[in-house]
Amino acid sequence: MRERLLAAEKVVPIRWHDGSLYLLDQRQLPLKEHWQRFERSSDVATAIRDMLVRGAPAIGIAAAFAVVLAARARYAAGGDWRGALAADCQQLAEARPTAVNLFWALRRMAECLAAQADDTALQALEQEALEIYTSDREANLVMAQLGAEVIERDNPHPQHIYTHCNAGALATGGFGTALGVVRAAHLAGLVERVFVNETRPWLQGSRLTAWELLQEGVPMRLNVDSAAAHVMREHEVRWVIVGADRIAENGDVANKIGTYQLAVTAMHHGAKLMVVAPSSSIDMDCECGDDIEIEERNPDELLSVAGQRITVDMPVFNPSFDITPADLIDVIVTEKGIVERPDEEKMQALMCRKRLH
């Protein structure tokens, strides 16, 4: 399966070349494929905030390389360059508050820096960022196979799958989390059709997920978010497969707004919910979903489409994420293994960690 996934890879959203970071501008997809070069950490922070790069794993990877860029500039400026670098890392941390991979990557980079002398720090930081990048790709390959095996054990025949937002190659270092599983299931002959939520207001489903699936010849059909219940009733959806921006210790999941209502709808219609995310998305310092900060974004995202105002000014509630309780989740798939019907004890066993009370 690994070799078949590698052979099928067509989308790579992040590149590190000649000491610069290159990001595929996801705001312009699928109508235009534009790569943007970054040489300053502050510009990467803006790219994260403005969703040029998005998806929890991809945000963490971009932030890791941004630390390399910042460290290089601070070191060249001399003085207390490590202290100045801390301000750059804080700017990155504030770019998107919900995705735990961002803070995980920054913590790894800080630990790497602390272990190095000045004359070895820059090279060590670059190697650490590259390791974060390559390990994410490897984790996605493992999760793809594990998730496809879960689907096959449940039903070894072609079936309908539903997904939301974009948890594909564009949201990661490559291959994807939820879409990585879908890709592997397709290669194993387990997919009849994938139903794709358009995912308002940024339309990650219609612009990104649908584009990725079309690139690889996976049969799919796009629908508006509000059609989910109708689709599940009319087409006997077997699995809803999504990613995660943060998973709490008890198995509650923060993911793109609309995931919670999909989980409720899936339970009513007998479909199972699979969450696919690397272990870096699991926050064992967060007891439950109530402790996760939910990002609220600019009201203009609802008042406009593609920069064109479509309604009058009015009060807007625009949360970017919601919390799906663990008791609505059938399985969480990580590179460390799978957790069925997640709870605190099972998550602790997966992460080999007990909370100190």
Backbone torsions as a table, in degrees:
resi	resn	phi	psi	omega
1	MET	NA	-41.1	-179.7
2	ARG	-55.5	-47.6	-177.7
3	GLU	-64.5	-37.2	-180.0
4	ARG	-68.9	-38.2	176.9
5	LEU	-65.9	-42.4	178.9
6	LEU	-62.1	-40.7	-179.2
7	ALA	-67.9	-28.7	-177.3
8	ALA	-86.5	-8.3	-174.5
9	GLU	-62.4	126.7	179.7
10	LYS	-127.9	-15.0	-174.1
11	VAL	-120.6	123.0	174.7
12	VAL	-130.1	116.3	-171.8
13	PRO	-93.5	-13.1	-173.8
14	ILE	-134.1	136.3	175.7
15	ARG	-136.9	142.5	173.3
16	TRP	-119.4	114.3	-172.6
17	HIS	-143.6	129.6	177.6
18	ASP	51.9	39.1	175.7
19	GLY	77.2	12.6	178.2
20	SER	-125.3	153.3	177.9
21	LEU	-98.7	132.2	177.3
22	TYR	-118.9	128.0	179.9
23	LEU	-122.2	135.6	174.1
24	LEU	-77.3	119.0	-175.2
25	ASP	-69.8	104.1	-174.7
26	GLN	-76.4	-11.7	176.8
27	ARG	-70.9	-23.8	-175.9
28	GLN	-98.2	-9.4	178.4
29	LEU	-74.8	152.1	0.5
30	PRO	-94.3	4.0	-174.5
31	LEU	-75.6	-23.9	-179.1
32	LYS	-146.9	131.4	176.6
33	GLU	-100.9	102.1	-175.6
34	HIS	-121.6	122.0	176.5
35	TRP	-94.7	135.0	179.0
36	GLN	-116.7	135.6	-179.2
37	ARG	-94.8	139.0	-179.3
38	PHE	-126.3	132.4	177.4
39	GLU	-125.4	-1.0	-179.8
40	ARG	-128.4	137.1	-179.9
41	SER	-60.4	-40.2	-178.2
42	SER	-61.4	-34.4	178.4
43	ASP	-70.5	-34.4	176.6
44	VAL	-67.1	-40.6	177.3
45	ALA	-58.6	-42.0	177.5
46	THR	-65.0	-40.4	178.8
47	ALA	-62.2	-37.9	177.5
48	ILE	-67.6	-47.6	-178.6
49	ARG	-63.2	-39.6	-175.8
50	ASP	-88.9	5.3	174.1
51	MET	67.0	26.3	166.9
52	LEU	-62.7	-39.6	169.3
53	VAL	-118.4	137.3	-178.5
54	ARG	-151.9	170.1	-170.6
55	GLY	98.0	127.4	-171.7
56	ALA	-53.9	-50.3	-179.7
57	PRO	-62.8	-41.6	-179.5
58	ALA	-65.0	-36.7	176.9
59	ILE	-62.2	-43.9	178.2
60	GLY	-61.6	-42.9	179.5
61	ILE	-63.8	-47.5	179.4
62	ALA	-59.5	-41.0	179.5
63	ALA	-64.9	-38.1	178.5
64	ALA	-61.0	-45.4	178.4
65	PHE	-69.1	-30.8	176.4
66	ALA	-63.1	-37.0	176.6
67	VAL	-62.1	-38.5	176.8
68	VAL	-61.1	-46.2	179.2
69	LEU	-61.7	-43.3	-178.9
70	ALA	-66.3	-42.5	-179.0
71	ALA	-62.8	-40.6	179.2
72	ARG	-61.4	-44.4	-179.1
73	ALA	-68.5	-42.4	-179.2
74	ARG	-67.5	-39.2	179.6
75	TYR	-63.8	-41.9	179.7
76	ALA	-65.1	-30.4	-179.0
77	ALA	-76.4	-19.0	177.8
78	GLY	78.6	-169.8	-179.2
79	GLY	70.8	-151.2	179.5
80	ASP	-80.2	72.7	-173.5
81	TRP	-68.7	-29.9	178.6
82	ARG	-69.1	-40.5	177.0
83	GLY	-64.4	-40.3	178.0
84	ALA	-66.3	-35.2	179.4
85	LEU	-63.6	-32.7	179.5
86	ALA	-59.4	-35.6	178.2
87	ALA	-66.9	-37.4	177.0
88	ASP	-64.4	-41.5	179.3
89	CYS	-65.4	-36.6	177.6
90	GLN	-65.6	-39.4	176.9
91	GLN	-61.3	-41.0	177.6
92	LEU	-65.4	-42.1	-178.4
93	ALA	-61.5	-30.0	-177.0
94	GLU	-85.2	-4.3	-174.6
95	ALA	-67.2	-42.5	177.2
96	ARG	-143.2	114.5	-169.7
97	PRO	-81.6	-17.5	-171.3
98	THR	-90.4	-36.8	-174.5
99	ALA	-72.2	109.6	-174.8
100	VAL	-69.4	-23.8	179.2
101	ASN	-59.3	-30.3	177.9
102	LEU	-60.5	-48.9	-177.7
103	PHE	-72.3	-34.8	176.3
104	TRP	-60.8	-46.4	-179.2
105	ALA	-66.3	-42.0	178.8
106	LEU	-64.1	-37.4	178.0
107	ARG	-65.2	-42.6	177.6
108	ARG	-61.4	-41.3	-179.6
109	MET	-66.7	-38.3	178.5
110	ALA	-65.6	-41.2	178.6
111	GLU	-65.7	-37.8	177.0
112	CYS	-63.1	-46.2	-178.9
113	LEU	-62.3	-41.8	-177.1
114	ALA	-62.4	-25.2	-177.2
115	ALA	-89.7	1.1	-173.7
116	GLN	-116.1	147.5	167.7
117	ALA	-77.4	163.9	-176.9
118	ASP	-57.0	-39.1	-173.5
119	ASP	-74.8	-11.9	178.0
120	THR	-114.5	-4.2	-170.0
121	ALA	-64.6	-45.5	-174.0
122	LEU	-64.2	-44.2	179.6
123	GLN	-65.8	-40.5	179.7
124	ALA	-64.4	-40.1	179.1
125	LEU	-64.1	-41.1	178.2
126	GLU	-62.8	-42.9	179.1
127	GLN	-64.8	-36.8	178.8
128	GLU	-66.2	-42.5	177.8
129	ALA	-62.6	-42.4	177.7
130	LEU	-63.2	-36.6	178.2
131	GLU	-67.2	-40.2	176.4
132	ILE	-60.0	-42.0	179.9
133	TYR	-64.6	-53.8	-175.4
134	THR	-69.3	-34.3	179.7
135	SER	-68.3	-31.5	176.5
136	ASP	-66.1	-42.5	177.7
137	ARG	-61.1	-43.4	179.7
138	GLU	-65.0	-41.2	178.8
139	ALA	-60.6	-39.6	179.8
140	ASN	-63.6	-38.9	178.0
141	LEU	-63.9	-41.7	178.5
142	VAL	-64.8	-46.4	-179.3
143	MET	-63.2	-36.3	179.4
144	ALA	-59.2	-45.4	-179.0
145	GLN	-69.4	-43.2	-179.6
146	LEU	-62.4	-44.4	-179.9
147	GLY	-64.6	-41.7	178.7
148	ALA	-63.6	-35.2	178.1
149	GLU	-66.0	-38.3	176.7
150	VAL	-61.8	-45.1	179.8
151	ILE	-62.5	-43.2	-177.9
152	GLU	-66.7	-39.0	177.8
153	ARG	-64.5	-35.5	-179.5
154	ASP	-72.2	-40.7	-178.0
155	ASN	-161.7	108.3	-174.3
156	PRO	-81.7	20.9	-177.0
157	HIS	-119.3	160.1	177.4
158	PRO	-57.3	138.6	-172.7
159	GLN	-148.4	166.9	178.1
160	HIS	-88.6	135.0	179.8
161	ILE	-125.0	145.2	-179.1
162	TYR	-120.8	139.9	177.3
163	THR	-140.0	164.6	-173.1
164	HIS	-138.3	145.5	-179.1
165	CYS	60.4	-150.4	176.4
166	ASN	-132.5	113.0	174.2
167	ALA	-122.4	47.1	-178.1
168	GLY	-106.2	-158.8	-179.9
169	ALA	-57.3	-35.3	-177.3
170	LEU	-65.1	-22.4	-177.5
171	ALA	-97.1	3.5	-172.4
172	THR	-140.6	-166.7	172.7
173	GLY	-80.8	-6.0	179.8
174	GLY	148.7	149.5	177.1
175	PHE	75.3	-45.7	177.4
176	GLY	100.9	165.1	177.7
177	THR	-94.3	-81.9	177.9
178	ALA	-60.4	-45.3	-180.0
179	LEU	-71.9	-24.3	172.9
180	GLY	-61.5	-42.6	176.4
181	VAL	-64.7	-43.0	178.9
182	VAL	-61.0	-42.6	179.0
183	ARG	-60.6	-47.1	-179.7
184	ALA	-64.3	-40.2	178.2
185	ALA	-63.9	-39.0	177.5
186	HIS	-63.2	-44.8	179.1
187	LEU	-63.8	-27.2	179.0
188	ALA	-87.9	3.4	177.9
189	GLY	76.5	26.2	-175.3
190	LEU	-103.1	0.1	-174.8
191	VAL	-114.3	120.1	171.0
192	GLU	-86.7	-45.4	178.1
193	ARG	-161.6	146.8	174.5
194	VAL	-108.3	125.0	174.1
195	PHE	-93.2	128.6	-172.2
196	VAL	-115.5	117.8	172.2
197	ASN	-67.3	136.9	178.9
198	GLU	-62.8	-33.0	174.7
199	THR	67.5	74.2	172.1
200	ARG	-69.1	153.2	3.1
201	PRO	-94.4	-9.7	-177.2
202	TRP	-89.9	-6.5	175.2
203	LEU	58.4	40.4	178.8
204	GLN	-62.9	-28.2	178.9
205	GLY	-71.0	-52.3	-176.6
206	SER	-72.6	-34.2	-177.3
207	ARG	-85.2	-36.5	-169.4
208	LEU	-110.5	-56.3	-178.0
209	THR	-62.9	-47.8	179.5
210	ALA	-59.6	-40.5	178.8
211	TRP	-62.4	-44.9	179.0
212	GLU	-62.2	-44.8	-178.8
213	LEU	-65.3	-40.4	177.4
214	LEU	-63.5	-36.9	178.9
215	GLN	-58.2	-33.7	-174.5
216	GLU	-106.5	8.2	174.5
217	GLY	72.1	25.5	177.3
218	VAL	-83.7	125.0	-179.6
219	PRO	-62.1	129.2	-175.9
220	MET	-147.1	163.4	174.2
221	ARG	-144.3	130.4	-179.7
222	LEU	-87.7	139.7	174.5
223	ASN	-141.9	159.5	175.9
224	VAL	-70.3	153.7	-177.0
225	ASP	-56.2	-39.0	-175.3
226	SER	-73.7	-1.4	177.9
227	ALA	-90.4	0.5	-171.4
228	ALA	-55.8	-50.0	-177.7
229	ALA	-62.3	-42.2	178.9
230	HIS	-62.8	-43.8	179.5
231	VAL	-62.0	-45.2	-177.8
232	MET	-64.7	-36.1	178.9
233	ARG	-72.5	-41.7	-172.9
234	GLU	-83.0	-24.6	-171.5
235	HIS	-121.0	10.8	174.0
236	GLU	49.4	56.7	177.1
237	VAL	-62.6	131.9	-177.9
238	ARG	-93.0	-39.1	-176.8
239	TRP	-134.6	137.1	163.2
240	VAL	-103.7	122.3	-175.1
241	ILE	-122.6	122.0	-176.7
242	VAL	-135.6	168.1	174.4
243	GLY	-95.0	-161.3	179.1
244	ALA	-156.4	142.1	173.9
245	ASP	-94.8	-24.4	174.0
246	ARG	-161.7	139.9	176.8
247	ILE	-122.4	125.9	-179.1
248	ALA	-80.3	169.1	-177.3
249	GLU	-59.5	-31.4	-178.1
250	ASN	-88.5	1.4	179.0
251	GLY	96.6	-2.6	172.0
252	ASP	-62.4	146.1	-173.3
253	VAL	-125.4	128.5	169.3
254	ALA	-95.0	123.9	178.3
255	ASN	-147.3	177.7	-176.6
256	LYS	-48.3	137.7	-179.8
257	ILE	-50.8	132.7	-175.5
258	GLY	109.5	-16.0	-179.9
259	THR	-66.7	-41.3	-178.8
260	TYR	-58.9	-47.3	-178.7
261	GLN	-68.3	-29.8	173.9
262	LEU	-64.4	-40.4	-179.6
263	ALA	-63.7	-42.7	177.9
264	VAL	-63.8	-44.3	179.7
265	THR	-63.8	-41.0	179.7
266	ALA	-62.3	-44.4	179.8
267	MET	-60.1	-41.6	-179.4
268	HIS	-63.0	-35.4	-175.1
269	HIS	-97.7	7.4	176.2
270	GLY	78.2	13.9	174.8
271	ALA	-87.1	151.7	179.6
272	LYS	-98.6	150.3	-178.8
273	LEU	-110.2	123.0	176.2
274	MET	-114.8	127.0	174.1
275	VAL	-107.1	127.9	-177.1
276	VAL	-120.2	120.5	-176.9
277	ALA	-159.8	147.2	175.9
278	PRO	-69.5	160.7	-179.2
279	SER	-62.3	-20.8	176.5
280	SER	-66.3	-15.0	176.8
281	SER	-87.5	-5.7	-179.3
282	ILE	-92.1	122.8	-177.6
283	ASP	-108.8	94.7	-177.3
284	MET	-74.7	-6.5	173.8
285	ASP	-89.5	-1.2	179.7
286	CYS	-110.9	112.2	-172.4
287	GLU	-66.9	-40.4	-176.1
288	CYS	-155.6	173.8	-176.5
289	GLY	-61.0	-27.4	179.5
290	ASP	-62.8	-20.5	-178.1
291	ASP	-88.8	-2.8	-177.1
292	ILE	-88.6	127.4	177.0
293	GLU	-72.4	126.4	179.8
294	ILE	-98.6	119.3	-179.5
295	GLU	-70.4	131.1	171.0
296	GLU	-108.7	131.4	-172.1
297	ARG	-106.7	178.8	-174.2
298	ASN	-58.1	131.1	178.1
299	PRO	-57.1	-27.5	-178.6
300	ASP	-60.3	-22.2	178.4
301	GLU	-63.5	-26.4	177.7
302	LEU	-96.9	-26.2	-177.4
303	LEU	-85.6	-11.2	-176.9
304	SER	-134.8	159.0	171.8
305	VAL	-131.9	123.5	-179.3
306	ALA	52.9	38.6	177.5
307	GLY	81.2	-0.7	-178.7
308	GLN	-103.2	119.0	179.5
309	ARG	-64.9	132.0	-176.2
310	ILE	-116.7	-3.9	-180.0
311	THR	-154.9	177.4	-178.8
312	VAL	-82.6	165.8	175.6
313	ASP	-64.0	138.3	-180.0
314	MET	-163.4	164.3	175.5
315	PRO	-62.7	140.4	-175.9
316	VAL	-132.4	139.2	170.4
317	PHE	-114.9	113.3	-171.6
318	ASN	-130.8	65.7	174.9
319	PRO	-71.0	140.8	-178.8
320	SER	-86.5	-19.5	-176.4
321	PHE	-137.3	164.0	167.8
322	ASP	-137.6	172.9	-177.1
323	ILE	-109.4	123.7	173.5
324	THR	-99.1	117.4	-178.6
325	PRO	-63.2	148.8	-177.1
326	ALA	-58.7	-31.3	-175.8
327	ASP	-73.1	-4.1	173.7
328	LEU	-99.3	-1.7	-173.8
329	ILE	-103.6	128.6	179.7
330	ASP	-83.8	-38.3	-178.5
331	VAL	-155.7	138.4	169.8
332	ILE	-107.7	128.4	-179.6
333	VAL	-110.2	124.6	174.8
334	THR	-130.5	171.5	176.8
335	GLU	-70.5	-15.3	177.3
336	LYS	-84.4	-13.2	-177.4
337	GLY	139.9	-173.4	-177.9
338	ILE	-113.6	151.8	176.1
339	VAL	-125.6	115.5	177.4
340	GLU	-92.4	137.5	-177.4
341	ARG	47.0	67.2	-170.7
342	PRO	-62.0	146.5	170.4
343	ASP	-151.2	-179.3	-175.1
344	GLU	-59.7	-45.2	-177.7
345	GLU	-62.9	-43.0	-179.0
346	LYS	-68.8	-37.8	178.1
347	MET	-67.0	-38.9	177.4
348	GLN	-64.5	-39.1	178.0
349	ALA	-64.4	-40.8	178.7
350	LEU	-60.9	-44.6	-175.6
351	MET	-90.8	-0.7	178.6
352	CYS	54.6	45.6	-175.1
353	ARG	-145.8	131.1	175.2
354	LYS	-106.3	138.8	176.0
355	ARG	-73.3	137.4	176.8
356	LEU	-90.6	112.4	-177.8
357	HIS	-94.4	NA	NA
